[in-house]
Amino acid sequence: MRHFGHIAPEERQRLFFRQPGVFDADSPARVLAAALGATLYSPATRERLADDIVKQAGRGVVSMVLCLEDSIDDAEVVGAEENLVRQFADLVGRADVELPLLFIRVRFPEQIPDLVSRFGPAVRLLSGFVFPKFTEERGVGFLEALTAAEAASGRRLFGMPVLESPELMYRETRVEALQGIAHTVDKYRDRVLALRLGVTDFCSSYALRRAPDMTAYDVQIVASVIADVVNVLGRADGTGFTVTGPVWEYFRVQERMFKPQLRTSPFLANRAVDLRESLIEHALDGLLREISLDHANGLLGKTCIHPSHVLPVHALSVVSHEEFGDAQDILRPDRNGGVLRSASRNKMNEVKPHRAWAERVLQRAEVFGVANEDIGFVDLLAAGLPD
């Protein structure tokens, strides 16, 4: 699979200076962590879940979480587990279909070996599990169950802890909670693909809910938690993990509502026109601003609960031609320090301080590609929308 793989090759050629790379469920963990992109959540109770997965894969989704936790009623858990077993058996029979990376969000550790056993040969379609309300105390049980299930199935399985517990919100317990989580995930580093942020639960601790014109970073108490999570768990010194962006709750915008405007906009004929103002009218601006702030704060990828969020996340994850040029200049093997003017003549590139940034840009370029010089976000968004 690859990002923007649902777009015709000739269109990708027009859009990309460097094409998004190809990867699959057996790719190295560092590649998969960067490639998760917009991870689309779906309740495990959906009767046509297999069809939904195939449909979303055809629209550019590369990772999905099938949820047995907060998205379903407590009384539905047993039926949802049975449904997952049926749907995975259905997917096994579709050998000609390229599927996204599939993860299951469980409620408790015992579900992990139980589901892996019940899947039988269909376990080969599974990439791992998502662990809710992850703390040092709860996390060990999940990770031990994952390790045992992997050994029993012979299938490499990853875990994605969700950081959403009250201990992380409360100032008096946050540092200890983060240190405990860091110790736990470091012990199982080979099994932890990425860390996910549960901002809805953070807000719940204070009876808060951000409005559609506000990002998670506008809610200061939430922004402080994100900053501390990245501080402890997202470092670029080799000890950190990929941390993904929080869920965007609003989905009043439908793809077809703004596609005609993209098609008829003068932007497509004249690149000097910026469509962000028109996108604001469709309530996308909050999502776009939050994705940009995710990147600025060290997060990559995003939890999504609606298909219309996927393409904006991916379009804004593509490396710009200018970013790519700066990163390459900084990482040239003949440069061990100093300051140089960027090729675009608009910024300073300081080789040593900017090296970690440049390495991360090239990692993102590996999976999301590099846009052509005259290609921007709106071009990528317009090209990726279904007819």
Secondary structure, DSSP 4 states (H G I P E B T S, - for coil): --TTTTS-HHHHHHHEEEPPPP--TTS-HHHHHHH--EEEEEETT-TTHHHHHHHHHTTT--EEEEESSTTS-GGGHHHHHHHHHHHHHHHHT-TTSPPPEEEEE-SSTTHHHHHHHHHGGGGGGEEEEEESS--HHHHHHHHHHHHHHHHHHT---EEEEEE--HHHHSHHHHHHHHHHHHHHHHHTGGGB--EEE-HHHHHHTTT----TT--GGGSHHHHHHHHHHHHHH--TTTT---EEBPPP------HHHHHHHHHHSGGGT-TT--THHHHHTTT-HHHHHHHHHHHHTT--SEEESSGGGHHHHHHHHSBPHHHHHHHHHHT-TT--S-EEE-TTSSSEEETTTTHHHHHHHHHHHHHH-EE-TT--HHHHHHHHS--
